Amino acid sequence: MAEVELAHVSKWFADGQVAVDDVSLRVADGELLILVGPSGCGKSTTLNMIAGLEDISDGELRIGGRVVNGLGPAERDVAMVFQSYALYPHMTVRRNIGFPLSLAKVPRARIEQRVREVAELLDLTPWLDRKPGMLSGGQRQRVAMGRAIVRSPAVFLMDEPLSNLDATLRVATRTQVARLQRRLGTTMVYVTHDQVEAMTLGDRVAVLRAGRVQQVAAPVELYERPVNLFVAGFIGSPAMNFLPASVEGDVLRSPLGAVALDDRLRRALSAGAARPAAVDVGGEGAVGSAPPAAGAGGASLVLGIRPEHFEDVAVVGADRPGGRVSVVAEVVESVGSDKYVYAALPVGSGQAAGLARVLREAGAALVPGVGEQVVARLAAASTAVRGAQVELWFDPGRLHLFDAATGVALTGRPD
């Protein structure tokens, strides 16, 4: 086992493209760190630099306390599992798992022992004498993991290992990966574009955008305290609702109605006013502000609320303290345990266009009708039906506020 540390690591190519830009991360001994972000954000390139498959253009990489910039993949004591499995089709499962030990000239008896141990750990014993073509996708992925495990590396690297599996297998294999990592206690860096995978697997999650780290935190912190519009929109499904907002005196005004400012919101607004417009990036967990953008149709703020933080007043009761907004349900999707209600909001076209521009420049998720509709994830008991009016309840304490000019979160940040 070993600690992995990236200190101001960058990667650029001959054509001038910057794939990774000044990334600093520390993966503790035995930790499972997830690198997540949209396609092209630099997560796989970062993993390949750790593996030694890509040269580092600038910065320093340490594994187990030693600088490994100049070392080849075989000298770093890491093992990588690829999206494509990369198994030898002419070899049996037994030979595929044991192949790294054969290359290392390990005695045959020791190879057999290790293969049996790994096969038992991954429930592969009945298939040891089969070839990869006779296995399911989930079984082939377990063989690939077994080949990585067999030589007991200091660090496991996984590059989107579940993306080729169907939904059911993906959930089952994800659970197995988590259980395996906990049992072995080996440091692991895991790349995915799937934020559900990231949130369920990782001890911590590093969110990347355009080659830069936006936020590094435990999954629950990313969800509850995103540091900018990009992270807020990327984490959570369905995505966070974003709406234009402004403050008038002691009242926060938005398409959700007027909400009296409580102490939390006042502190957030006061801290935001005192904070410089440009927030430096660089160290682990640091977040860069989005590029300066025009205000959202004249509003100085962007309000965020997650779909699951709405409730149906008909279910929770009209006397429950909190905020309320009455909408007409345009689409209602029932998925058994929940109902997803899509409803229009009274937002001017100028405000909606301004908000879309702010979100686009911040790199946040854009959905059709952004700023003009809200998505509510309600309990199955909700009475909402398409075309009918529904009154939604929300807790003002769950509202997120962002600076429309920078995209930086005002709520949930440390002072």
C-alpha positions, 0 to 999 in steps of 0.5 A: 500500500502507498500514498499517491501525491500529485503536486502541480501536475500538468499535461500538454501535448505537442499541438498545445492542447492542455489536458491537465492543468496544475492538478494537486491531489493527495490520495491517502494510504488505503483510500479510494479516490474517485476522479469524475467529470465529463468527457474530455475533463482530463481524468483518464489522462491524470490516471495514465500519468499515475500509471506511467502511460503518459509523460508528465509535462510539469509538476511532481508525482510521488507514490509511496513517498518517492518521486516516480516521474522518470520511472516506467510503469513496471517500476511504479508498483501499480496495477491498472484495470481498463474499460476494455478488460484487455484480456488475452482471448487465447488464454484461460482465466487461470492463465490470464490471472497468473500472467503478471506473475509468469512475466515476473518469473514467480515459481509455478507453485506460487502462481497457482496458489495466488491464482486460487486465492484471487479466484476464490476472492472474486468468485471465479473458481468455477471458470478458471479453465474457461477462456474470456469469450465464454464469460459474461461481461461482469465475469470478464471484468472480474478476471481483469481485476484478478489480474491486477490483484494477483501481484499485490500492487501498492496502488490500483488504478481503474479507468471506467471499468464498468462502462461496458456493463449493462445497468444491473451488472454495473450495480452488482460489480460496483458493489463488489469493487467497493467490498474488494477495496475495503477488504484489501485496504489497497490505495485505489484511484478510480476514474468514471464519468458516472456521478452515481458511481462516484458518489457510491464508491469513493471515500472522497471524490475529485470533480474535474472540469477542463483539466482542473480540479473543481472540488475534492471532498467526501460524497455527502459534502459534494452533494450538500456543499458544492463550491460552484455552479459546475459541481452543483449541476454535475452532482445529483440526478436529476440535476439541481434546479437553477433559477435567477434570484435577487435580494431586496432588503431582507427578502430573497426573490426568485420564481419560487416567490419571496423568501425572508432571509434567515441568518444562514442566507445573510451570512452567505451574502455578507461573506460573498460581498467581502470575497474577491471576485476571482478565487485562486485555484491550485491546491487540493480541494481548491476551486476556481471561479467560473469565468466572469459572466453577465448577470442572469437577466439583471439578477445578481444571484443564481438560486439552486434547489435540488429536485428531491428537496421539494415536497407535495403540500397535499402530502406534508400538510398545509400548515408545515412551515417553509416556502411554497410555490404553486405550479401546473404539472406539465409532465409527471413521470412515475417510477414506482417509489417517486414521481418526477414533476416538470412544471413551468415557472413565471420567468421572463425570457430575458432572465431565462436567457441570461441564466442560461448564459451564466450556466454555460460559461460556468460549465454547469449542466444545461437542460431544456427550459433551464430557468423556466421550469423546475423539476420536483422529485416527489413521494409516490403518494403525491397527488400530482397529475399532468395538467393539474395544479400542484403546490410544492413545499420547500425548506429555505434552509436547503436553498443554494445561492451562487454569485451570478458573476463568478459561479462561486457558491455563497452558501455552504462554504467555510468562512 
